[in-house]
């Protein structure tokens, strides 16, 4: 497959405003990661704008399972926004920490719970996409391809990443790097070329974010030790 078939051909069936909306959603998504890297609370309002646009686009494209997952991201972003606001001295910047053993245990539990919940969404996906009617459809996982199974895994990784980010934990970036990198081929498969490029850039920004947060944490510990 060449560049045209992968990135441009799927957009021939889209309306112009839908292409612009995807570009805007991708732009706000990039802004969200940038603000997260800089430890600024604007990560959440920009991220919410991005996910809300994706909810609309995925509904229009009849990717209702993915739409519900983005709704889930929006709710988690609101949760994170509240936590960062409560723990920020100036309501803009936050202090970071490392993940404890207890929090890693909770993370494993959240990952497992997310796999089950997203799996349930995909199990009922034929029913959802048939306008909540059982007429002519059969429930199950028979309709899933590799991208759908990958989506279940990635969504669960991102859930834990969002929770750790809301708790201001350095290790949230490790999960974002993993999820973003795997998302690139998945969104190409779904015909969302702009979004796949967005996740490629996300991967680079997530690596930069991890490095910057780690430097900031080391600098803070040195200052505390010297002080």
N, C-alpha and C positions, 0 to 999 in steps of 0.2 A: 504494500500500500504506500502511495506517495503522500506528500504533504497536503495536497488538495483533498484527497479522499479522507484523510484523518481529521483535518482541522476545518476545512471549508465546506465540503459537500453537505454535511449535516445541516448547515445554516441556510441552505437553499429553500428549505421548507419553513423557516422561521419568518415571522414578520419583523420588519426593521426595528420596531420599538422593543421587541423581545431581545434582539441582539444588543441594543443599547442598554437595556436593563441588566442583562448578564454582565456587561462590561462595568456598569456602575456598581453592581453587587461585588464583583471581583475587586474593584478599586477600593471599596470600603473594607473588604476583607483584608486587603493588603495594609490599609491604614491601621486596622485593628491589630495586626501582628506587629507593626512598627511601634505602636503605642505600648503594646505589651512588652516588647524588647526594651523600651525606654522606661518601663515600670510606671506608666501613667494610666490613670483610671479611664482615659478616653478609649482604651481597648474595648470597653463594653458597649458604649453607645454606638460606636462605629461598627462593631461586630453585630449588634442587634439590627441595624439598618441592613447590613449584608444578608443576614439570615432571613429577615422578613421578605426581602425581594426574592430570595431563592424559594421561599415558601410559595409565593405567587407563581413564579416561573415553573416550578416543579408541578404545581397543580395544573397549569395550562398544558404541560407536556404529559400529563397523566402519570407522572412518577409519584404516586400518592404515598408510597412507603417512604421515599426519600423526603417528601414534603413533611410528613409527620416527624421524621428525624430532625429536620431543620427547625421545626416547632420546638422540639425537645432541646435543641441547641439554644434557641432564643430564651427559653425558660431558665436554662443553666446560666446564661449570660446575665440575666436579671439577678439571679442568686449571687453570682460573682460580684456584680456591681454593688450590691448591698453590703457584702462582706468587705470589699475593698474600701468602701465609704466609711464603714465602721472602724476600720483599722488603719486609716490614713490620717496623718497629722494635719495635712493641709487640704485633704480631699482631692489631691491630684497625684501625689507620689506615694509609694508604699515601700515598706521594708520587707526583705525576702528572708526565707529560712530554708533549711533542708528537711527532707521528709523523714519522719521517725519510723521505727519498725511497726508501731501500731497503725500509723497512717498507710504504710505499704499493705498491711493486712486488710484495712478498709478498702484500699484500692483494688485488691484482688476480688473482694466481695462485690464492689461496684462493677468491675469488669464482667464478672459472672452474671450478675443481675441484668446488666445491659444486653449481654448476649441472648439471654432468655427473652427479654422484652422486645428487642428488635427482631429476634427470630419469630416471635408471635405476630409482629406486624407483617413480616414477610409471609407467614403461614396464611394470614387472612388477606394478603394482597389481592388475589383474584376477586374476592368479595368486595374489597374497598374500591378497586378499579372498575367493578361492574355496578358502580353507583349504589353500593350496599344492598345488592340483590344477589340471591343464591341461584337465580334462574340461569341454567346452562353452564354453571361453573362448578369446579371441584376444589375444595381446600387442600392444602398440602405444600410440600416443598418441591414438587415435581417441576415447577416453572422456573426455578432458580438456576442461574448460570454461575460461573466462577466469579463474575463481578458482584453478584448479589451476596454470595457468601463472604467475599472480601469486604463488602460494605458493612456486613454485620460485625466483622472483626474490627474494621477501622472505626466505626461508630463507637464501639465499646472502648477502644483505645482513646478516642477523643473525649469520651465522657470522663474517663479517669484524668486525662490531661486537663480538662476544664475544671474538675474538682480541685486538683492540685494547684492550678493557677489561681483559683478563687481563694485557696489557703495560702497563696504567696510562696509556694514551694519551688525551689530551683529545678527539681527533677521533672516538672511539668513539660519542660522543653524537650526532654528525651522522647516523651510520648508524642509530642507534636511532630518531631523530626520523623519518627517512624510512620505515623499516620499520614503526614503530608506526602512523604516519598511514595508510599504505596497508592495514594489517591490519584497520582498522575495518570497511570495507565487505566485506572478504573473510570475516570471521567472522560478519557478519550473514547473508551468503549461505549459510554453512554451518549456520545455525540456532543459533549459540551467542551469543545476545544479551548475556549477562553478560560474556562474554569480549570482545565488541566494545566494550562500555563500558570494560572494563579497558584496552584498547589506546588508547582515546581519552584516558583519564587518563594512560596511559604517555606519550603524545605530549607532554602538558603537562609532566609530570615530567621528561621527557628534555630539553625546552627549558630548564627550570629547572636541571637537572643540568649542562648545557653552560655556562650562565651562571655557576653556582657554581664549577665546576672551573676555568673561565677566570679568574675573579677570584682564586681560590686560587693559580693558577700565576703570575699577574702579581704578586701580593703576595709570593710566594716569591722571584721574580726581583728585585724591589725590595729585599727584605731582604738578598739575596746581594750586590747592587750596593752598598748602603749599608755592609754589613758588610765 
